[in-house]
Amino acid sequence: MPSANSAPASTDSISQATRLPDLDQRCWQQLAQSASSDKSSDAGFRNLTVATCTSSGADARVVVLRHVDVAHKYVWFHTDARSEKVLQLEAFPQATLLFWDEKQQIQLRLVVETRLHTDDYLADEQWDKLHDGSIRSYLSEYRPGTEQPGPYPGFPDHVRQGELTPEDRAFGRQNFAAIECRVLCMEYLHLSKQGQTRARFQYEPVSKMSWLAP
Ligand SMILES: Cc1cc2nc3c(=O)[nH]c(=O)nc-3n(C[C@H](O)[C@H](O)[C@H](O)COP(=O)(O)O)c2cc1C
């Protein structure tokens, strides 16, 4: 018999897991696969909604899942260091990350503690893996959300075509933030005509797994 934590896990059938440790493991495998794969069939959790607290209430927006550390239970996304969400996370580091995999009919809700990385080696490491297409997102001359006289694509005219220059990359790097999200709790919900299934995996401050009424 394999031990609870070493049970074989398949990533194509998360909801078939009938034991909580298997379900936990399959969810994390699917998150990791979604971050690393370009194939949409593997990427059900590629986009997520980041919900943040603000001084006057709450805010939310979609971002792309960029990196998953399964062993330590961290997920990462990237953003412009000048954006509103960065100010919000600096003031209120706890956030909720919401994922919906339409194909598998699975929602994951992650409660996280965030940490911003802008000018350290962890940010450098992730920046160095970006292609020019992604780097363009960090070339705006204006802080995200500032009013413009007309439609503005988010980068200056000279980078519309052709390769980026070292100066463009250096400017983009200044605006880049990698957001580390330490997962405190993950909640799973599977929708099915046979009945919904809900479970909670608490990682911190104490580790606990439970099935929940949906
Ligand atoms: C599919 C999709 C993916 C997105 N990915 C990102 C992303 O990875 N990082 C990011 O900062 N914004 C991303 N955005 C834009 C954000 O949703 C948001 O509009 C922007 O970051 C400004 O948010 P803020 O003003 O709350 O900081 C994405 C939007 C969509 C629709």
The ligand as an SDF file (V2000), in Angstrom:
LIG
                    3D

 31 33  0  0  0  0  0  0  0  0999 V2000
   -6.7200   37.3690  -19.4170 C   0  0  0  0  0  0  0  0  0  0  0  0
   -6.0340   38.5020  -18.6800 C   0  0  0  0  0  0  0  0  0  0  0  0
   -4.7650   38.3140  -18.1980 C   0  0  0  0  0  0  0  0  0  0  0  0
   -4.1150   39.3400  -17.5030 C   0  0  0  0  0  0  0  0  0  0  0  0
   -2.8750   39.1010  -16.9850 N   0  0  0  0  0  0  0  0  0  0  0  0
   -2.3010   40.0590  -16.2080 C   0  0  0  0  0  0  0  0  0  0  0  0
   -1.0750   39.7750  -15.5230 C   0  0  0  0  0  0  0  0  0  0  0  0
   -0.4980   38.6650  -15.5950 O   0  0  0  0  0  0  0  0  0  0  0  0
   -0.5330   40.7670  -14.7490 N   0  0  0  0  0  0  0  0  0  0  0  0
   -1.1480   41.9860  -14.6210 C   0  0  0  0  0  0  0  0  0  0  0  0
   -0.6110   42.8310  -13.8980 O   0  0  0  0  0  0  0  0  0  0  0  0
   -2.2980   42.2840  -15.2560 N   0  0  0  0  0  0  0  0  0  0  0  0
   -2.8890   41.3320  -16.0310 C   0  0  0  0  0  0  0  0  0  0  0  0
   -4.0870   41.6070  -16.6540 N   0  0  0  0  0  0  0  0  0  0  0  0
   -4.6770   42.9630  -16.5040 C   0  0  0  0  0  0  0  0  0  0  0  0
   -5.3540   43.0740  -15.1130 C   0  0  0  0  0  0  0  0  0  0  0  0
   -6.5560   42.3340  -15.0800 O   0  0  0  0  0  0  0  0  0  0  0  0
   -5.6070   44.5150  -14.7030 C   0  0  0  0  0  0  0  0  0  0  0  0
   -6.4620   45.1430  -15.6220 O   0  0  0  0  0  0  0  0  0  0  0  0
   -4.3210   45.3480  -14.5940 C   0  0  0  0  0  0  0  0  0  0  0  0
   -3.2750   44.5840  -14.0460 O   0  0  0  0  0  0  0  0  0  0  0  0
   -4.5640   46.5820  -13.7030 C   0  0  0  0  0  0  0  0  0  0  0  0
   -5.0090   46.1400  -12.4470 O   0  0  0  0  0  0  0  0  0  0  0  0
   -4.9100   47.0520  -11.1100 P   0  0  0  0  0  0  0  0  0  0  0  0
   -5.2830   48.4310  -11.5130 O   0  0  0  0  0  0  0  0  0  0  0  0
   -5.8820   46.4180  -10.1780 O   0  0  0  0  0  0  0  0  0  0  0  0
   -3.5140   46.9810  -10.6050 O   0  0  0  0  0  0  0  0  0  0  0  0
   -4.7550   40.5940  -17.3310 C   0  0  0  0  0  0  0  0  0  0  0  0
   -6.0400   40.7700  -17.8290 C   0  0  0  0  0  0  0  0  0  0  0  0
   -6.6770   39.7460  -18.4910 C   0  0  0  0  0  0  0  0  0  0  0  0
   -8.0900   39.9710  -18.9940 C   0  0  0  0  0  0  0  0  0  0  0  0
  1  2  1  0
  2  3  1  0
  2 30  2  0
  3  4  2  0
  4  5  1  0
  4 28  1  0
  5  6  2  0
  6  7  1  0
  6 13  1  0
  7  8  2  0
  7  9  1  0
  9 10  1  0
 10 11  2  0
 10 12  1  0
 12 13  2  0
 13 14  1  0
 14 15  1  0
 14 28  1  0
 15 16  1  0
 16 17  1  0
 16 18  1  0
 18 19  1  0
 18 20  1  0
 20 21  1  0
 20 22  1  0
 22 23  1  0
 23 24  1  0
 24 25  2  0
 24 26  1  0
 24 27  1  0
 28 29  2  0
 29 30  1  0
 30 31  1  0
M  END
$$$$
